[in-house]
Amino acid sequence: MPTIPRWRRPIASPHLIRQTARIAVALLPLLTASRAVAGQEARCTPRRSELAVEETLGLNLLVNRIDAWVFDQAWARVSFEDWSRNLDLGWEWDENAFGTNMFAHPFHGATYFNAGRSYCLSYWESIPLAFLGSWTWEFFGETYRPSLNDFFMTSFGGIALGEITHRVAATIRDEQATGSGRILRELAATLVDPVAGVNRLIRGEWNRVGDNPAEHDPGAFLFRLGVGVRGIQDDTTRVQTWSPMIQLDVRYGDPFTRDYRAPFDVFWLRAQVAPGGGGLNLIEGSGRLYQRALDHGGGTRHALMLNHRYEYLHKPVYQYGAQSVEMGLLSRWRLSERSRLRTRLSGDLIVMGAIDAPVAGFGERTYDFGPGAGATLELVLERNGRPAVTLNNRVEYLHTVSGAPANHIVAFSSLEGHVTLGRSLGVGVEFTGATRESRYLDAPAAVNSFGEARLFLSLTSFSGPRTLP
């Protein structure tokens, strides 16, 4: 009888799987019965937790049937025998592509989470939906055995991307607008948060006039669109890749303008697309989960913060992604009436990360999975409330639990400058370096370095305080 590779063996006993199922079912009454509504959801109607649960499960059914009937995917033609086998054998690690595991699955998880948000559940009340949708899909949505890495990435990534898209969509909408402008806003918001957009259309809310939710006005909001060129090089092989680039930056809220009210009431997001250079290259963001001030106001401010961070870096020469919780010290110094310096010193715990390396991977997968930790030091010089110069240095450690037996250390450094040419137009330049060291148990260590340069024209929209007292 052939030996089953270690990475294909069940990592949980059938008894544990059954207990997990019971726990998941037990959580549903808690979700349905909960009526604790955070301040920012107080004006939201209708509040229907049972419909949020039904929609989460319905999304899985819809996706499964489309895959089976429209795309004729054999893995979507599930049966009772498949369900029984999945519950009996339990979790494994899959061999899907990096983009599937680290982006597509979190995006899918965001639809579960936003099913709750669109029915007026709070951030905390919507979290079980991300886990419920992911768990039921893994055990009942495919003929394949349930994948543990999919469960982690779909659930945790879905929470982060879900809340970010929920708040961005709420900012785009204007409940007090009418006419064609209102419809255009609703359409744009639906592209960001499809679940809420469709639910609002069905409920007749696209033209209903009322008060805007608190998420509509974060107090400070920056939107920057950059278009330019990007060059990236593997310093080991000296191979260079040049391509056009589109970059989007969003900064929602200000940690020193408003006190903490709810999770993700302050967050930042960056996305990058390089047509002809790998497509979607980057999505990363971090949202505030909690903050405690260490001062009493004034020009110099300090605060302890706790964030949830999502990262997806799919570059032509390296791949890295992670779901992390970070905690650290935020500071802001007043340099002049219109200038200030912000600093961030933080440490992070990686719940689950992924990284490629010369001999990494398992089966058809070319990257490793594992938990880890890291640290970040960032300095931002702001002018008129907008970032002008940003210096970021961080290091991350990843211990492989699925893939080549190894420990990976990756260091990122970046320097970005931006000059305003007019009220909204500007030009930006950024230099980024990454060094990855992989130490294997059964192979020589490998060190690779990568460099990237970006030059772009930008269009910036900013609302918020431009001066400090």
Secondary structure by P-SEA (a helix, b strand, c coil): cccccccccccccaaaaaaaaaaaaaaaaaaaacccccccccccccccaaaaaaaaaaaaaaaaaaaacccccccccccaaaaaaaaaacbbbbbccccccccaaaaaaaaaaaaaaaaccccccaaaaaaaaaaaaacccccccccaaaaaaaaaaaaaaaaaaaaaaaaacccccccaaaaaaaaaaaaacaaaaaaaaaaccccccccccccccccbbbbbbbbbbbbbbcccccbbbbbbbbbbbbbcccccccccccccccbbbbbbbbccccccccccccccccccccccccccccccccbbbbbbbbcccbbbbbbbcccbbbbbbbcccccbbbbbbbcccccccccccccccccccccccccccbbbbbbbbbccccccbbbbbbbbbbbbcccccbbbbbbbbbbbbbbbcccccccbbbbbbbbbbbbbccccbbbbbbbbbbbbcbbbbbbcccccc
